[in-house]
Amino acid sequence: MPLDPGLKTATALWIAAARFADPDACDVEDDATFQAHEDVFAKLHAHAVSAKRTVKDNGDIAGRCKDALGDVVGIGFQHNSLQLLQRTLGGLAVSLVQGNGDGPACRNGVCSVACGSGVLEIAGLVEARIRETFSMGGAAFGDEPAIVYATTLTPLGQQFAPFKVTGSTDSNKVIRIVNLVLLEGQLSATDVVDLIYTLHHELICHAFQGYRSRRPTPNAPAQCHWSEGWMDTLAFDIAELWIDEGRSDWVPLKGERGKGQLRAFHEHRFGDQPFLLRSDRTRRRGAREAFRDLAAILAQTGMAASFEEADTLCRTFTWMVNTHPEAEWRRLKLLATRLQQNLLSKIRHEDAVAAAQACLSFLVDGDLAKLEKTLA
Ligand SMILES: [Zn+2]
């Protein structure tokens, strides 16, 4: 559901504040800088709340953003992130008027959105990076599948508490739709990290699933431990790299703090969840363990020359399976079970090694049916 002009402006201000002015993310120790962050953070929240109420059409947006900028300009200007904030607010006055926050975010494999409310820009940056990461040695990747984003704000976030961000993907159409839901209200740097993780999950686990068939792919349910366990482990690994390698104005928590927040979100997905049976949770955890074991076996047996190469092989295998023209969640779920049974076999180590060999063969021939048969 597109955001109306008031909510669009409020969201843009909440996100900008969370990226650049959250005092809890301030890594400078002196009190004056910390105070400047607190001051700016509170001021932008007040502007967001009033924008939500008073901005009725797109014509009001630029003036509202300039008011917010005027109120914080000069505060803590010697600090890099507060400088970036002021630049961003200046950009919002121009870019926020166009569009409603929904639509595509990438063109020719690069982010095609500048600023906006922020959600579409980070979606474009993450999508472009995923396309680049898995372009497999430069093979043409293009813009397939076409992906569009839709952002909704809700005042009721109980179903995704303790987090303020959740997502879902509809792959039932040739054009994939990634739906993002944010809890309406002030956001923090940790919420932005959660948004980045959510984008990685929706894109890597769902939007690209089965896309090489060029047909709609049935949506995987939460009970699919391939999509939610095996694939989410890959999504987590790629999201973790974002903290070190992502565009720095979209890394609101640096280093171990950012990675720690990603880990907390990832771990939560493998904990108790009201809609998951205990058996589903166990399978989800098993899929994650099997993903890790595949890389370990490849490294330990010398099938990969190093741990780094083992990780790369495991990631490429995972991506190739998930995007395979015949990939469909029921089949992938069964495959995850077979991978687990073989890779986690504590009784017969040779079964685990044979399974890892079968995964390597798949990398060469891409034959999903053969892989399933070998693991059966
Ligand atoms: Zn999912």
Residues whose N, C-alpha, C, O or C-beta is under 5 A from the ligand:
A	BS01	ZN	none
